[in-house]
Amino acid sequence: MPMTVAEKILARASGRPAVSAGEVVEPRVDLAMSHENAALVINQFREIYAETGIEARVWDPSRIAIIFDHRVPAESAKTATNQKRIREFVALQGITKFHDIRADQGGICHQILPENGYVVPGAVVVGTDSHTTTHGAMGAFAFGIGATEMASVWALGAALNIEVPETIKVVVSGVLPEFVSPKDLILHLIGRLSAEGANYKVLEFHGDAIRNMPMSGRLVLSNMAVEAGATAGIVPADSETVRYLREVAGYKGELDLVQPDRDARYVQTVEVDASQLTYQIACPHTVDNVKTIDRVEGTKVDQIVIGSCTNGRADDLAVAASILRGRKIADGVRMLVFPASWRIYRESMKRGVIDDLINAGAIIMNPGCGCCLGVHQGALGDGETALSTTNRNFLGRMGNAKAQVYLCSPAVAAASALTGRISRPPKGVSKHDATFQFPAPENDACVEAG
């Protein structure tokens, strides 16, 4: 039976020779991830064992990852107490893939997992966060689940009653124009499909533009696949996947680069010519309300945000710094930059990227989710407008239902910071090296994931 990447992964994880869309399976989980909402999972997990008299022990502590990123450092006594409870649980259960609020190990969960080699091709990854789809960029089947479902995973090591999804094949040809980025590509795709166009389906990315795209860009595509309603977004593993895992993540184990069968069945095929794309803007208050920049150019903005699990990577910051180098952000504009991890922060400092951002007037925040949710840092005032590289612009997303949020690429965000209005990147920019990668981690304990 010919199969897609998702079908192959789910078949193997379920101990079956083959599966097809619509079948219900219970796949073995390779990695289960939570952030601060692990406090909710702990409550549900302990309830499972409450009446049995059996000691509550997770099925495999080496396959659980917990990362503090949503509220770091803690903004309230309630958050701090929940984080304390999680630390105690982690120590009790022997969970080693734990990333606390520390500059030598912290960052956003969807950056920490790939850069530490926790996700490999062919894996089944679940997370109590909707943007767990990010990890499909590594050739894995990764999707979000709720706290109650995660408690069952912690206890049993399997995801219960998963319906094998249909797959949409996305074929991207051509070369993206200068400063037009994977963020523009995925916004364009979401605009075409709509916020529900890929509901309960997988987006499987193919084509020359994808094969030539670095991992940082692939992570953007998979991260935002969920904004089209997709259960998962998968880039089939290839030489770039291997390069990233070996050279950046320091992964030393064997790799199985799962590929779809040539005659795999797809429910739909979407073709995109990357060379014809221009800058895309998602307008308030839905991610699929996408317009080309010429339709919103000149819109006044009060706050610029660069970062998040979508666009807080080293090359994102480097592109922004290239545009801002030697210039100043406009009066009346606030610019907040959130690197996706401390490794990215430190490497960007070494390369002069952080200096260029600071000299332009940007505020460099600690790695974390920050104002993406608006509950901890960078909330908007009544009537204010933000232009952000984050992944959602729902009403109230940055902490205020009386504000507006537009989404864009790092290049457009940086250019707009210079004018105080939505603007195109200037021509003749001397670019930072936006392709640099940080060295593999020295701590082998972080790179033996499977």
C-alpha positions in Angstrom: 0.0 0.0 0.0 1.5 3.4 -1.0 1.8 5.8 1.9 2.5 9.4 2.7 5.1 10.4 5.3 2.5 10.7 8.1 1.0 7.3 7.2 4.5 5.6 7.3 5.3 7.1 10.6 2.0 6.2 12.2 2.1 2.7 10.8 5.5 2.0 12.3 4.6 3.6 15.6 1.5 1.5 15.8 3.3 -1.8 14.9 1.4 -2.2 11.6 2.8 -2.8 8.1 0.6 -0.1 6.7 -2.2 2.4 7.6 -4.4 4.7 5.5 -6.3 7.9 6.1 -9.3 7.4 8.3 -8.1 4.5 10.3 -7.8 4.9 14.1 -4.5 3.9 15.7 -2.7 4.2 19.0 0.9 5.1 18.1 3.8 4.8 20.4 5.1 8.2 21.4 8.8 9.0 21.0 8.7 12.4 22.7 6.1 14.2 24.9 6.7 17.9 25.5 5.1 20.4 27.8 5.9 23.9 29.1 4.5 25.7 32.1 1.2 23.9 31.5 2.9 20.8 32.8 1.4 21.9 36.1 -2.1 20.9 34.7 -0.7 17.7 33.3 0.7 16.7 36.7 -2.7 17.2 38.3 -4.4 14.9 35.7 -1.5 12.4 35.8 -1.8 12.0 39.6 -5.6 11.6 39.3 -5.1 8.6 37.0 -3.3 6.8 39.9 -5.2 8.3 42.8 -7.5 5.4 43.4 -5.2 2.6 42.4 -2.7 2.6 45.2 0.0 2.4 42.6 2.9 4.9 42.7 2.5 7.5 40.0 5.5 7.0 37.7 5.8 8.2 34.1 6.3 5.5 31.5 9.8 6.7 30.4 11.3 9.9 31.9 13.9 10.0 29.0 11.1 10.7 26.5 9.5 13.6 28.3 10.7 17.2 27.8 9.6 20.1 29.9 10.7 23.7 29.0 9.8 26.9 30.9 9.1 29.5 28.2 5.7 31.1 28.4 6.2 33.2 31.6 9.9 33.6 32.2 10.9 34.8 34.7 7.6 34.2 36.6 5.4 37.3 36.7 3.2 36.2 39.6 3.2 34.1 42.8 0.8 31.7 41.1 3.2 31.1 38.1 6.2 30.8 40.4 4.5 28.3 42.6 3.4 26.2 39.6 7.0 26.3 38.3 8.2 25.2 41.7 5.8 22.2 41.6 7.0 21.2 38.2 10.7 21.3 39.3 9.8 19.0 42.2 7.9 16.6 39.8 10.8 16.6 37.4 13.3 15.7 40.1 11.0 13.0 41.6 10.4 11.4 38.2 14.0 11.6 36.9 13.1 13.7 33.9 16.4 14.9 32.3 15.1 16.9 29.3 14.2 19.8 31.6 15.0 23.3 30.7 14.7 25.7 33.5 14.9 29.5 33.5 18.7 29.6 32.9 20.9 31.3 30.3 22.9 28.1 29.7 19.9 26.0 28.6 16.7 28.0 28.2 14.5 29.2 25.4 11.3 28.6 23.6 10.2 25.0 23.6 9.9 24.8 19.8 13.5 25.9 19.4 14.9 23.9 22.3 13.7 20.6 21.0 15.3 20.8 17.5 18.5 22.5 18.6 19.2 19.9 21.2 18.5 16.9 19.0 15.3 15.8 20.9 13.4 15.3 17.6 14.5 13.0 14.8 12.9 11.9 11.5 10.2 9.4 11.8 9.4 10.2 15.4 5.9 10.7 16.9 6.0 13.9 18.9 3.1 15.2 21.1 3.0 18.5 23.0 0.6 20.5 25.1 1.0 23.4 22.7 -0.7 23.9 19.4 2.5 24.9 17.7 4.0 21.4 18.3 3.5 21.1 14.6 6.9 23.0 14.3 8.8 19.7 14.8 7.5 18.3 11.5 10.3 20.3 10.0 12.6 17.5 11.2 10.6 14.9 9.3 8.6 13.9 12.4 4.8 13.6 12.9 4.3 16.2 15.6 0.9 17.5 16.9 -0.7 19.2 19.8 -2.8 17.6 22.5 -4.6 18.6 25.7 -3.4 18.2 29.3 -5.7 15.2 29.9 -4.4 13.4 26.8 -0.8 14.2 27.8 -1.4 12.7 31.3 -2.4 9.5 29.5 0.7 9.6 27.4 2.9 10.1 30.5 1.2 7.0 32.0 1.1 4.7 28.9 3.6 6.0 26.4 1.0 6.0 23.6 -1.4 8.5 22.0 -4.9 7.2 22.3 -7.3 6.9 19.4 -5.5 8.9 16.7 -7.3 9.1 13.3 -4.8 8.9 10.5 -5.1 12.2 8.7 -5.4 12.8 5.0 -2.4 14.7 3.5 -2.2 17.8 1.3 0.9 17.9 -0.9 2.4 21.4 -1.1 4.9 21.8 -4.0 7.0 25.0 -3.9 9.2 25.7 -7.0 11.5 28.6 -7.8 13.6 30.9 -5.7 12.3 33.4 -3.2 13.1 37.0 -4.2 15.5 39.0 -2.0 14.2 39.5 1.6 11.0 37.5 0.7 11.1 34.7 3.3 9.6 31.4 4.3 7.2 33.5 6.6 5.9 35.2 3.4 5.5 31.7 1.8 3.5 30.3 4.7 1.3 33.4 5.1 0.5 33.2 1.3 -0.4 29.5 1.7 -2.6 30.1 4.7 -4.3 32.9 2.8 -5.0 30.5 -0.1 -6.2 27.6 2.0 -8.0 29.6 4.8 -7.8 29.0 8.5 -9.9 25.8 8.1 -8.6 24.7 4.7 -6.4 22.0 6.1 -8.5 21.0 9.1 -7.5 17.5 10.4 -5.0 17.1 7.6 -1.2 17.1 7.1 0.6 19.6 5.0 3.5 17.8 3.4 6.1 20.2 1.8 8.0 19.4 -1.4 9.7 21.1 -4.3 13.1 22.7 -5.1 12.4 25.7 -2.9 11.9 23.4 0.1 14.9 21.3 -0.7 17.1 24.4 -0.8 15.6 25.9 2.3 17.6 25.8 5.6 16.1 24.2 8.7 15.3 27.7 10.1 12.8 28.3 7.2 11.4 24.8 7.4 10.6 25.3 11.1 8.6 28.4 10.1 6.5 26.5 7.6 5.7 23.6 10.0 5.1 26.0 12.9 2.4 27.9 11.1 0.8 24.9 9.4 -1.6 24.7 12.3 -2.9 28.2 11.4 -4.4 26.6 8.3 -6.1 24.1 10.6 -3.5 21.3 9.9 -2.9 18.5 12.4 0.8 18.5 11.3 3.1 20.1 8.9 5.9 17.8 7.6 9.0 18.4 5.5 10.3 15.0 4.5 13.8 14.5 5.9 16.8 15.0 3.6 20.4 16.1 3.6 19.6 19.4 5.3 17.8 17.5 8.1 21.0 15.4 8.6 23.2 18.5 8.5 21.2 20.3 11.1 21.0 17.3 13.5 24.7 16.5 13.2 26.3 20.0 13.0 23.8 22.1 15.1 22.1 19.7 17.4 25.0 17.3 17.8 22.8 14.2 17.4 24.9 11.1 17.2 22.3 8.3 16.8 21.1 6.6 13.6 18.7 8.4 11.4 15.9 7.1 9.2 14.9 9.6 6.6 11.3 8.7 6.0 10.1 9.6 2.5 6.6 9.2 0.9 6.0 6.6 -1.7 6.0 7.9 -5.2 2.4 6.9 -5.7 1.2 8.0 -2.3 -2.3 9.3 -2.2 -2.9 13.0 -1.5 -6.3 14.6 -1.0 -5.1 17.8 -2.7 -2.0 19.2 -4.3 -1.2 22.9 -4.0 1.5 24.4 -6.2 3.4 27.7 -5.4 5.9 29.5 -7.5 8.2 31.1 -4.9 9.7 33.5 -7.4 6.4 35.2 -7.9 5.8 35.9 -4.2 6.1 39.3 -2.5 5.8 40.4 1.1 2.7 39.1 2.8 0.8 40.7 5.7 -1.8 38.9 7.9 -4.2 41.6 8.9 -6.4 41.8 12.0 -7.9 39.7 13.4 -7.3 36.3 11.7 -4.1 34.7 10.3 -5.8 33.9 7.0 -6.7 37.6 6.4 -3.6 37.9 4.2 -2.8 40.8 1.9 0.2 41.7 -0.2 2.1 44.6 1.3 1.0 47.1 -1.4 -2.5 46.9 0.1 -1.5 47.9 3.6 1.7 49.8 3.1 1.8 53.0 5.1 -0.4 51.7 8.0 0.8 53.3 11.2 2.3 51.0 13.9 3.2 51.6 17.5 5.1 48.4 18.4 7.3 46.1 16.4 8.0 42.6 17.6 10.7 40.3 16.2 11.0 36.8 17.6 8.9 34.0 19.0 8.9 30.3 18.1 8.2 31.3 14.5 10.9 34.0 13.7 13.3 34.2 16.6 16.1 32.3 15.0 19.6 33.4 14.3 19.0 34.3 10.6 15.8 36.1 11.5 17.7 38.4 13.8 20.5 38.8 11.3 18.2 39.9 8.6 16.6 42.5 10.9 20.0 43.7 12.0 21.2 44.1 8.4 18.3 46.5 7.7 18.7 48.4 11.0 22.5 48.7 11.0 23.5 52.4 11.2 19.9 53.5 11.3 17.5 54.4 14.1 13.9 53.2 14.6 11.3 56.0 14.2 10.2 58.2 17.1 7.1 56.9 18.8 7.9 53.3 17.9 8.8 50.5 20.4 10.7 47.6 19.0 11.0 44.3 21.1 13.3 41.5 20.0 12.9 38.0 21.5 15.6 35.5 20.5 14.2 32.0 20.4 16.9 30.6 22.7 19.9 31.6 24.7 22.2 29.8 22.2 20.8 32.1 19.5 21.2 35.1 21.8 24.8 34.4 22.6 25.8 33.7 19.0 24.0 36.8 17.8 26.0 38.8 20.3 29.3 37.3 19.0 28.3 38.2 15.4 27.4 41.9 16.3 23.8 41.3 15.5 22.6 42.3 19.0 24.7 45.4 18.9 23.2 46.6 15.7 19.7 46.0 17.0 20.4 47.8 20.3 22.1 50.8 18.5 19.0 51.2 16.4 16.9 51.5 19.5 15.5 47.9 19.9 14.9 46.4 23.3 16.4 42.9 23.5 14.2 40.7 25.7 15.1 37.4 27.3 14.4 34.3 25.2 10.8 33.2 25.7 7.3 33.6 24.5 7.1 37.2 25.8 4.4 39.3 24.2 3.1 36.7 21.8 0.4 36.1 24.3 0.6 39.5 25.9 0.2 38.1 29.4 3.7 38.6 30.6 5.6 41.2 28.5 4.9 43.8 25.8 1.1 44.1 26.1 -0.5 46.7 23.8 -2.4 49.8 24.9 -6.0 50.7 23.8 -6.1 51.5 20.1 -2.5 50.6 19.5 -1.2 48.6 16.5 1.6 46.0 16.5 3.4 44.6 13.6 4.9 41.2 14.6 6.8 38.2 13.4 4.8 35.9 15.7 2.2 33.4 14.5 -1.2 34.7 15.6 -3.1 38.0 15.5 -6.4 37.0 17.1 -8.4 39.7 18.9 -6.7 40.3 22.3 -3.7 38.2 21.3 -1.1 40.7 22.7 -3.1 41.3 25.9 -5.6 43.8 24.7 -8.8 43.3 22.8 -8.8 47.0 21.9 -5.6 46.7 19.9 -4.7 45.4 16.5 -1.9 43.0 15.4 -0.5 42.5 11.9 1.9 39.6 11.1 4.9 39.8 8.8 8.4 38.7 8.1 11.5 39.9 10.1 12.6 42.0 7.1 9.3 43.8 6.8 9.2 44.3 10.6 12.7 45.8 10.7 11.9 48.1 7.7 8.7 49.2 9.3 10.5 50.1 12.6 12.5 52.7 10.6 9.4 54.5 9.3 6.7 53.8 12.0 4.5 52.5 9.2 4.2 49.2 7.3 7.1 49.4 4.8 9.1 47.4 2.4 12.8 46.6 3.1 15.1 49.2 1.6 17.4 48.3 -1.3 21.1 48.2 -1.2 21.4 46.7 2.3 24.7 45.2 3.3 23.7 41.9 4.8 24.9 40.2 8.0 25.8 36.6 7.4 22.3 35.2 7.9 23.3 31.6 7.4 25.5 31.2 10.4 24.9 28.2 12.7 26.0 27.8 16.3 28.2 24.9 17.2 26.8 21.6 18.4 26.3 21.3 22.2 29.0 19.9 24.3 26.7 18.1 26.8 26.1 14.6 25.4 23.2 14.2 27.8 21.2 16.5 25.6 21.9 14.8 22.2 21.0 11.1 22.6 17.3 11.6 21.9 15.6 8.9 19.8 
